[in-house]
């Protein structure tokens, strides 16, 4: 258990980092607030058009929705071990079904469609995280955690074209790609290599190709998100906020190790954080990116 001195020290360290690299991203005086605990392993938060958040309890194979100013509601069971989630331009929920080794889409009326369930004649390992580009293309990571053998020949990153055509493998040389997030204009994609302890920046080219790979930060992590100013957030032992230039702006301490996060709420200034068996919120100075649809 941390002592009071240790906690104060961490807070001072966060403040020093913010002061050294730029203005803090967290609203002054705000700290993470527990929304609910008792889950098995929360992940994949995605903000909907109303500012609410849909998130996964991966190991329980359940999906929940948090309502701003309200509580958490169970909305789906038997989700196929769903992990990462993201809403597309039409309001469909794109789902990484890690247990079933496939990518699916759930329409607002609940109808499920399979987006991709194989590459080179084999199922995927365990799709983990997803980002839908403004043009409708879907990027997802496919690592393997826990027991079992790889279904693919490694742990890679894939792209599903907007028209649902042939799946393309766009990154094949990472150790364990995990979180990923793109910029509002769709021109830049960040991917973190959890086991490789690095996060990379790519330029998004024609037909979803990733070019001009460059090291963004020497941190590997779990989930990622981005704010309206282009600052990138990475879940490690805390939530780390980096400027677009890769400078550490602020370290957001969370009582439980975070797994992922997204901006939410009616003003998009609430950072919703999944953290193992819990979910938290913290009020931010900056806004996140608006959902595609209203």
LUMKEVO-987863 format. One record per residue (C-alpha): residue in one letter; x, y, z. Coordinates in nm, 3 decimals, always signed. Layout:
// residues N
<r lumtor="a" east="X" north="Y" up="Z"/>
...
***
This chain:
// residues 294
<r lumtor="x" east="+0.000" north="+0.000" up="+0.000"/>
<r lumtor="x" east="+0.133" north="+0.345" up="-0.086"/>
<r lumtor="x" east="+0.212" north="+0.579" up="+0.198"/>
<r lumtor="x" east="+0.076" north="+0.934" up="+0.209"/>
<r lumtor="x" east="+0.428" north="+1.060" up="+0.136"/>
<r lumtor="x" east="+0.451" north="+0.838" up="-0.173"/>
<r lumtor="x" east="+0.115" north="+0.956" up="-0.303"/>
<r lumtor="x" east="+0.209" north="+1.321" up="-0.253"/>
<r lumtor="x" east="+0.537" north="+1.251" up="-0.430"/>
<r lumtor="x" east="+0.357" north="+1.107" up="-0.732"/>
<r lumtor="x" east="+0.124" north="+1.406" up="-0.749"/>
<r lumtor="x" east="+0.418" north="+1.645" up="-0.730"/>
<r lumtor="x" east="+0.594" north="+1.449" up="-1.004"/>
<r lumtor="x" east="+0.286" north="+1.479" up="-1.228"/>
<r lumtor="x" east="+0.269" north="+1.853" up="-1.164"/>
<r lumtor="x" east="+0.639" north="+1.895" up="-1.241"/>
<r lumtor="x" east="+0.599" north="+1.703" up="-1.568"/>
<r lumtor="x" east="+0.305" north="+1.918" up="-1.669"/>
<r lumtor="x" east="+0.493" north="+2.235" up="-1.586"/>
<r lumtor="x" east="+0.801" north="+2.123" up="-1.775"/>
<r lumtor="x" east="+0.627" north="+2.016" up="-2.096"/>
<r lumtor="x" east="+0.317" north="+2.235" up="-2.118"/>
<r lumtor="x" east="-0.016" north="+2.307" up="-1.954"/>
<r lumtor="x" east="-0.178" north="+2.013" up="-1.777"/>
<r lumtor="x" east="-0.446" north="+1.818" up="-1.962"/>
<r lumtor="x" east="-0.645" north="+1.734" up="-1.647"/>
<r lumtor="x" east="-0.878" north="+2.002" up="-1.511"/>
<r lumtor="x" east="-0.731" north="+2.181" up="-1.211"/>
<r lumtor="x" east="-0.812" north="+1.997" up="-0.888"/>
<r lumtor="x" east="-0.965" north="+1.696" up="-1.064"/>
<r lumtor="x" east="-0.877" north="+1.340" up="-0.968"/>
<r lumtor="x" east="-1.002" north="+1.002" up="-1.094"/>
<r lumtor="x" east="-1.341" north="+0.906" up="-0.949"/>
<r lumtor="x" east="-1.451" north="+0.543" up="-0.920"/>
<r lumtor="x" east="-1.767" north="+0.482" up="-1.125"/>
<r lumtor="x" east="-1.806" north="+0.112" up="-1.050"/>
<r lumtor="x" east="-1.599" north="-0.194" up="-0.968"/>
<r lumtor="x" east="-1.668" north="-0.566" up="-0.944"/>
<r lumtor="x" east="-1.596" north="-0.643" up="-1.311"/>
<r lumtor="x" east="-1.353" north="-0.913" up="-1.425"/>
<r lumtor="x" east="-1.143" north="-0.719" up="-1.680"/>
<r lumtor="x" east="-1.268" north="-0.398" up="-1.838"/>
<r lumtor="x" east="-1.145" north="-0.277" up="-2.176"/>
<r lumtor="x" east="-1.231" north="-0.114" up="-2.506"/>
<r lumtor="x" east="-1.428" north="+0.201" up="-2.409"/>
<r lumtor="x" east="-1.598" north="+0.377" up="-2.701"/>
<r lumtor="x" east="-1.789" north="+0.705" up="-2.686"/>
<r lumtor="x" east="-2.127" north="+0.713" up="-2.860"/>
<r lumtor="x" east="-2.305" north="+1.009" up="-3.018"/>
<r lumtor="x" east="-2.475" north="+1.097" up="-2.687"/>
<r lumtor="x" east="-2.152" north="+1.115" up="-2.490"/>
<r lumtor="x" east="-2.209" north="+0.780" up="-2.322"/>
<r lumtor="x" east="-1.951" north="+0.503" up="-2.319"/>
<r lumtor="x" east="-1.986" north="+0.142" up="-2.422"/>
<r lumtor="x" east="-1.715" north="-0.084" up="-2.277"/>
<r lumtor="x" east="-1.623" north="-0.452" up="-2.255"/>
<r lumtor="x" east="-1.582" north="-0.685" up="-1.961"/>
<r lumtor="x" east="-1.361" north="-0.917" up="-2.164"/>
<r lumtor="x" east="-1.333" north="-1.219" up="-1.937"/>
<r lumtor="x" east="-1.703" north="-1.216" up="-1.850"/>
<r lumtor="x" east="-1.790" north="-1.176" up="-2.222"/>
<r lumtor="x" east="-2.027" north="-0.890" up="-2.141"/>
<r lumtor="x" east="-2.076" north="-0.536" up="-2.269"/>
<r lumtor="x" east="-2.191" north="-0.237" up="-2.063"/>
<r lumtor="x" east="-2.293" north="+0.124" up="-2.120"/>
<r lumtor="x" east="-2.215" north="+0.416" up="-1.890"/>
<r lumtor="x" east="-2.453" north="+0.712" up="-1.904"/>
<r lumtor="x" east="-2.315" north="+1.058" up="-1.820"/>
<r lumtor="x" east="-2.459" north="+1.161" up="-1.486"/>
<r lumtor="x" east="-2.605" north="+0.814" up="-1.447"/>
<r lumtor="x" east="-2.486" north="+0.462" up="-1.387"/>
<r lumtor="x" east="-2.367" north="+0.153" up="-1.569"/>
<r lumtor="x" east="-2.607" north="-0.081" up="-1.748"/>
<r lumtor="x" east="-2.548" north="-0.429" up="-1.887"/>
<r lumtor="x" east="-2.641" north="-0.421" up="-2.256"/>
<r lumtor="x" east="-2.507" north="-0.748" up="-2.398"/>
<r lumtor="x" east="-2.394" north="-1.095" up="-2.293"/>
<r lumtor="x" east="-2.209" north="-1.367" up="-2.483"/>
<r lumtor="x" east="-2.004" north="-1.110" up="-2.672"/>
<r lumtor="x" east="-1.741" north="-1.353" up="-2.800"/>
<r lumtor="x" east="-1.483" north="-1.222" up="-2.556"/>
<r lumtor="x" east="-1.523" north="-0.873" up="-2.700"/>
<r lumtor="x" east="-1.231" north="-0.641" up="-2.629"/>
<r lumtor="x" east="-1.172" north="-0.320" up="-2.827"/>
<r lumtor="x" east="-1.472" north="-0.120" up="-2.950"/>
<r lumtor="x" east="-1.521" north="+0.181" up="-3.180"/>
<r lumtor="x" east="-1.822" north="+0.347" up="-3.340"/>
<r lumtor="x" east="-1.812" north="+0.391" up="-3.718"/>
<r lumtor="x" east="-1.955" north="+0.673" up="-3.927"/>
<r lumtor="x" east="-2.303" north="+0.516" up="-3.936"/>
<r lumtor="x" east="-2.322" north="+0.457" up="-3.562"/>
<r lumtor="x" east="-2.245" north="+0.085" up="-3.584"/>
<r lumtor="x" east="-2.031" north="-0.055" up="-3.303"/>
<r lumtor="x" east="-1.719" north="-0.222" up="-3.444"/>
<r lumtor="x" east="-1.610" north="-0.503" up="-3.212"/>
<r lumtor="x" east="-1.287" north="-0.698" up="-3.161"/>
<r lumtor="x" east="-1.419" north="-1.044" up="-3.072"/>
<r lumtor="x" east="-1.099" north="-1.176" up="-2.917"/>
<r lumtor="x" east="-1.249" north="-1.510" up="-2.815"/>
<r lumtor="x" east="-1.392" north="-1.581" up="-3.159"/>
<r lumtor="x" east="-1.092" north="-1.444" up="-3.348"/>
<r lumtor="x" east="-1.295" north="-1.211" up="-3.569"/>
<r lumtor="x" east="-1.411" north="-0.854" up="-3.626"/>
<r lumtor="x" east="-1.782" north="-0.777" up="-3.620"/>
<r lumtor="x" east="-2.017" north="-0.480" up="-3.640"/>
<r lumtor="x" east="-2.331" north="-0.431" up="-3.432"/>
<r lumtor="x" east="-2.594" north="-0.202" up="-3.585"/>
<r lumtor="x" east="-2.803" north="+0.035" up="-3.368"/>
<r lumtor="x" east="-3.092" north="-0.215" up="-3.394"/>
<r lumtor="x" east="-2.866" north="-0.494" up="-3.264"/>
<r lumtor="x" east="-2.808" north="-0.677" up="-3.592"/>
<r lumtor="x" east="-2.459" north="-0.830" up="-3.606"/>
<r lumtor="x" east="-2.247" north="-0.853" up="-3.920"/>
<r lumtor="x" east="-1.906" north="-1.019" up="-3.961"/>
<r lumtor="x" east="-1.647" north="-0.777" up="-4.104"/>
<r lumtor="x" east="-1.352" north="-1.018" up="-4.112"/>
<r lumtor="x" east="-1.290" north="-1.363" up="-3.967"/>
<r lumtor="x" east="-0.975" north="-1.485" up="-4.142"/>
<r lumtor="x" east="-0.649" north="-1.392" up="-4.309"/>
<r lumtor="x" east="-0.466" north="-1.630" up="-4.542"/>
<r lumtor="x" east="-0.726" north="-1.898" up="-4.467"/>
<r lumtor="x" east="-0.675" north="-1.886" up="-4.090"/>
<r lumtor="x" east="-0.872" north="-1.715" up="-3.812"/>
<r lumtor="x" east="-0.717" north="-1.422" up="-3.632"/>
<r lumtor="x" east="-0.534" north="-1.471" up="-3.300"/>
<r lumtor="x" east="-0.743" north="-1.250" up="-3.071"/>
<r lumtor="x" east="-0.833" north="-0.906" up="-3.211"/>
<r lumtor="x" east="-0.752" north="-0.657" up="-2.939"/>
<r lumtor="x" east="-0.806" north="-0.292" up="-3.032"/>
<r lumtor="x" east="-0.961" north="-0.103" up="-3.323"/>
<r lumtor="x" east="-0.972" north="+0.237" up="-3.487"/>
<r lumtor="x" east="-1.214" north="+0.335" up="-3.763"/>
<r lumtor="x" east="-1.068" north="+0.595" up="-4.000"/>
<r lumtor="x" east="-1.282" north="+0.889" up="-4.117"/>
<r lumtor="x" east="-1.307" north="+0.725" up="-4.459"/>
<r lumtor="x" east="-1.455" north="+0.410" up="-4.307"/>
<r lumtor="x" east="-1.154" north="+0.178" up="-4.317"/>
<r lumtor="x" east="-1.097" north="-0.033" up="-4.006"/>
<r lumtor="x" east="-0.754" north="-0.089" up="-3.848"/>
<r lumtor="x" east="-0.714" north="-0.351" up="-3.575"/>
<r lumtor="x" east="-0.437" north="-0.520" up="-3.379"/>
<r lumtor="x" east="-0.418" north="-0.897" up="-3.337"/>
<r lumtor="x" east="-0.185" north="-1.001" up="-3.054"/>
<r lumtor="x" east="-0.223" north="-1.306" up="-2.831"/>
<r lumtor="x" east="-0.229" north="-1.287" up="-2.452"/>
<r lumtor="x" east="-0.254" north="-1.580" up="-2.213"/>
<r lumtor="x" east="-0.250" north="-1.945" up="-2.310"/>
<r lumtor="x" east="-0.297" north="-2.103" up="-2.649"/>
<r lumtor="x" east="-0.115" north="-2.113" up="-2.979"/>
<r lumtor="x" east="-0.102" north="-1.846" up="-3.244"/>
<r lumtor="x" east="-0.355" north="-1.890" up="-3.522"/>
<r lumtor="x" east="-0.157" north="-1.657" up="-3.748"/>
<r lumtor="x" east="+0.221" north="-1.664" up="-3.810"/>
<r lumtor="x" east="+0.274" north="-1.377" up="-3.566"/>
<r lumtor="x" east="+0.109" north="-1.084" up="-3.396"/>
<r lumtor="x" east="+0.024" north="-0.819" up="-3.655"/>
<r lumtor="x" east="-0.192" north="-0.522" up="-3.753"/>
<r lumtor="x" east="-0.465" north="-0.544" up="-4.020"/>
<r lumtor="x" east="-0.684" north="-0.317" up="-4.232"/>
<r lumtor="x" east="-1.038" north="-0.380" up="-4.355"/>
<r lumtor="x" east="-1.124" north="-0.157" up="-4.654"/>
<r lumtor="x" east="-1.441" north="+0.057" up="-4.635"/>
<r lumtor="x" east="-1.610" north="-0.161" up="-4.896"/>
<r lumtor="x" east="-1.544" north="-0.474" up="-4.692"/>
<r lumtor="x" east="-1.293" north="-0.608" up="-4.944"/>
<r lumtor="x" east="-0.989" north="-0.826" up="-4.884"/>
<r lumtor="x" east="-0.822" north="-0.777" up="-4.545"/>
<r lumtor="x" east="-0.470" north="-0.632" up="-4.569"/>
<r lumtor="x" east="-0.188" north="-0.693" up="-4.324"/>
<r lumtor="x" east="-0.035" north="-0.347" up="-4.277"/>
<r lumtor="x" east="+0.223" north="-0.410" up="-4.001"/>
<r lumtor="x" east="+0.405" north="-0.742" up="-3.962"/>
<r lumtor="x" east="+0.717" north="-0.666" up="-3.758"/>
<r lumtor="x" east="+0.596" north="-0.572" up="-3.410"/>
<r lumtor="x" east="+0.633" north="-0.797" up="-3.108"/>
<r lumtor="x" east="+0.286" north="-0.749" up="-2.959"/>
<r lumtor="x" east="+0.085" north="-0.463" up="-3.114"/>
<r lumtor="x" east="-0.192" north="-0.348" up="-2.884"/>
<r lumtor="x" east="-0.357" north="-0.004" up="-2.869"/>
<r lumtor="x" east="-0.395" north="+0.222" up="-3.170"/>
<r lumtor="x" east="-0.555" north="+0.558" up="-3.244"/>
<r lumtor="x" east="-0.565" north="+0.795" up="-3.539"/>
<r lumtor="x" east="-0.587" north="+1.171" up="-3.582"/>
<r lumtor="x" east="-0.909" north="+1.353" up="-3.671"/>
<r lumtor="x" east="-0.804" north="+1.404" up="-4.032"/>
<r lumtor="x" east="-0.724" north="+1.036" up="-4.072"/>
<r lumtor="x" east="-0.372" north="+1.106" up="-4.195"/>
<r lumtor="x" east="-0.175" north="+0.975" up="-3.896"/>
<r lumtor="x" east="-0.205" north="+0.649" up="-3.702"/>
<r lumtor="x" east="-0.032" north="+0.568" up="-3.373"/>
<r lumtor="x" east="+0.026" north="+0.205" up="-3.272"/>
<r lumtor="x" east="+0.180" north="+0.089" up="-2.946"/>
<r lumtor="x" east="+0.390" north="-0.227" up="-2.932"/>
<r lumtor="x" east="+0.323" north="-0.350" up="-2.579"/>
<r lumtor="x" east="+0.605" north="-0.604" up="-2.559"/>
<r lumtor="x" east="+0.836" north="-0.399" up="-2.780"/>
<r lumtor="x" east="+0.815" north="-0.107" up="-2.534"/>
<r lumtor="x" east="+0.769" north="+0.150" up="-2.811"/>
<r lumtor="x" east="+0.487" north="+0.346" up="-2.973"/>
<r lumtor="x" east="+0.509" north="+0.425" up="-3.343"/>
<r lumtor="x" east="+0.363" north="+0.692" up="-3.571"/>
<r lumtor="x" east="+0.260" north="+0.616" up="-3.930"/>
<r lumtor="x" east="+0.133" north="+0.818" up="-4.222"/>
<r lumtor="x" east="-0.189" north="+0.674" up="-4.364"/>
<r lumtor="x" east="-0.157" north="+0.638" up="-4.740"/>
<r lumtor="x" east="-0.372" north="+0.519" up="-5.028"/>
<r lumtor="x" east="-0.584" north="+0.208" up="-4.976"/>
<r lumtor="x" east="-0.504" north="+0.209" up="-4.606"/>
<r lumtor="x" east="-0.129" north="+0.156" up="-4.646"/>
<r lumtor="x" east="+0.090" north="+0.273" up="-4.357"/>
<r lumtor="x" east="+0.406" north="+0.459" up="-4.456"/>
<r lumtor="x" east="+0.674" north="+0.689" up="-4.307"/>
<r lumtor="x" east="+0.703" north="+0.491" up="-3.986"/>
<r lumtor="x" east="+0.867" north="+0.690" up="-3.706"/>
<r lumtor="x" east="+0.928" north="+0.633" up="-3.337"/>
<r lumtor="x" east="+0.679" north="+0.838" up="-3.135"/>
<r lumtor="x" east="+0.776" north="+0.751" up="-2.777"/>
<r lumtor="x" east="+0.985" north="+0.484" up="-2.609"/>
<r lumtor="x" east="+0.691" north="+0.351" up="-2.410"/>
<r lumtor="x" east="+0.484" north="+0.047" up="-2.490"/>
<r lumtor="x" east="+0.137" north="+0.028" up="-2.345"/>
<r lumtor="x" east="-0.221" north="-0.090" up="-2.368"/>
<r lumtor="x" east="-0.509" north="+0.127" up="-2.495"/>
<r lumtor="x" east="-0.479" north="+0.471" up="-2.653"/>
<r lumtor="x" east="-0.688" north="+0.779" up="-2.721"/>
<r lumtor="x" east="-0.639" north="+1.131" up="-2.853"/>
<r lumtor="x" east="-0.776" north="+1.477" up="-2.772"/>
<r lumtor="x" east="-0.887" north="+1.766" up="-2.992"/>
<r lumtor="x" east="-0.540" north="+1.923" up="-2.980"/>
<r lumtor="x" east="-0.375" north="+1.604" up="-3.103"/>
<r lumtor="x" east="-0.227" north="+1.498" up="-2.769"/>
<r lumtor="x" east="-0.196" north="+1.120" up="-2.744"/>
<r lumtor="x" east="-0.287" north="+0.921" up="-2.431"/>
<r lumtor="x" east="-0.133" north="+0.583" up="-2.351"/>
<r lumtor="x" east="-0.233" north="+0.338" up="-2.076"/>
<r lumtor="x" east="+0.072" north="+0.204" up="-1.891"/>
<r lumtor="x" east="+0.101" north="+0.187" up="-1.513"/>
<r lumtor="x" east="-0.078" north="+0.524" up="-1.533"/>
<r lumtor="x" east="-0.235" north="+0.723" up="-1.815"/>
<r lumtor="x" east="+0.044" north="+0.911" up="-1.992"/>
<r lumtor="x" east="-0.041" north="+1.217" up="-2.202"/>
<r lumtor="x" east="+0.203" north="+1.309" up="-2.480"/>
<r lumtor="x" east="+0.210" north="+1.611" up="-2.710"/>
<r lumtor="x" east="+0.202" north="+1.547" up="-3.088"/>
<r lumtor="x" east="+0.580" north="+1.589" up="-3.075"/>
<r lumtor="x" east="+0.610" north="+1.300" up="-2.828"/>
<r lumtor="x" east="+0.683" north="+1.512" up="-2.519"/>
<r lumtor="x" east="+0.536" north="+1.385" up="-2.191"/>
<r lumtor="x" east="+0.282" north="+1.646" up="-2.075"/>
<r lumtor="x" east="+0.125" north="+1.476" up="-1.776"/>
<r lumtor="x" east="+0.108" north="+1.148" up="-1.587"/>
<r lumtor="x" east="-0.247" north="+1.072" up="-1.465"/>
<r lumtor="x" east="-0.235" north="+0.839" up="-1.167"/>
<r lumtor="x" east="-0.526" north="+0.594" up="-1.138"/>
<r lumtor="x" east="-0.593" north="+0.383" up="-0.823"/>
<r lumtor="x" east="-0.603" north="+0.066" up="-1.038"/>
<r lumtor="x" east="-0.371" north="+0.003" up="-1.334"/>
<r lumtor="x" east="-0.552" north="+0.138" up="-1.643"/>
<r lumtor="x" east="-0.616" north="-0.064" up="-1.957"/>
<r lumtor="x" east="-0.775" north="+0.191" up="-2.189"/>
<r lumtor="x" east="-0.963" north="+0.522" up="-2.202"/>
<r lumtor="x" east="-1.174" north="+0.752" up="-2.420"/>
<r lumtor="x" east="-1.317" north="+1.103" up="-2.401"/>
<r lumtor="x" east="-1.689" north="+1.118" up="-2.325"/>
<r lumtor="x" east="-1.968" north="+1.319" up="-2.166"/>
<r lumtor="x" east="-2.187" north="+1.590" up="-2.322"/>
<r lumtor="x" east="-1.890" north="+1.827" up="-2.354"/>
<r lumtor="x" east="-1.633" north="+1.553" up="-2.430"/>
<r lumtor="x" east="-1.426" north="+1.668" up="-2.133"/>
<r lumtor="x" east="-1.462" north="+1.352" up="-1.926"/>
<r lumtor="x" east="-1.188" north="+1.092" up="-1.961"/>
<r lumtor="x" east="-1.349" north="+0.751" up="-1.907"/>
<r lumtor="x" east="-1.087" north="+0.499" up="-1.794"/>
<r lumtor="x" east="-1.115" north="+0.120" up="-1.785"/>
<r lumtor="x" east="-0.890" north="-0.034" up="-1.521"/>
<r lumtor="x" east="-0.895" north="-0.409" up="-1.463"/>
<r lumtor="x" east="-1.203" north="-0.473" up="-1.248"/>
<r lumtor="x" east="-1.306" north="-0.107" up="-1.231"/>
<r lumtor="x" east="-1.398" north="+0.198" up="-1.436"/>
<r lumtor="x" east="-1.313" north="+0.559" up="-1.348"/>
<r lumtor="x" east="-1.375" north="+0.909" up="-1.477"/>
<r lumtor="x" east="-1.163" north="+1.222" up="-1.450"/>
<r lumtor="x" east="-1.252" north="+1.573" up="-1.564"/>
<r lumtor="x" east="-1.022" north="+1.718" up="-1.826"/>
<r lumtor="x" east="-0.917" north="+2.067" up="-1.929"/>
<r lumtor="x" east="-0.920" north="+1.963" up="-2.294"/>
<r lumtor="x" east="-1.191" north="+1.809" up="-2.510"/>
<r lumtor="x" east="-1.176" north="+1.484" up="-2.697"/>
<r lumtor="x" east="-1.273" north="+1.438" up="-3.061"/>
<r lumtor="x" east="-1.645" north="+1.443" up="-3.139"/>
<r lumtor="x" east="-1.806" north="+1.111" up="-3.244"/>
<r lumtor="x" east="-1.867" north="+1.079" up="-3.618"/>
<r lumtor="x" east="-2.247" north="+1.084" up="-3.600"/>
<r lumtor="x" east="-2.522" north="+1.262" up="-3.411"/>
***
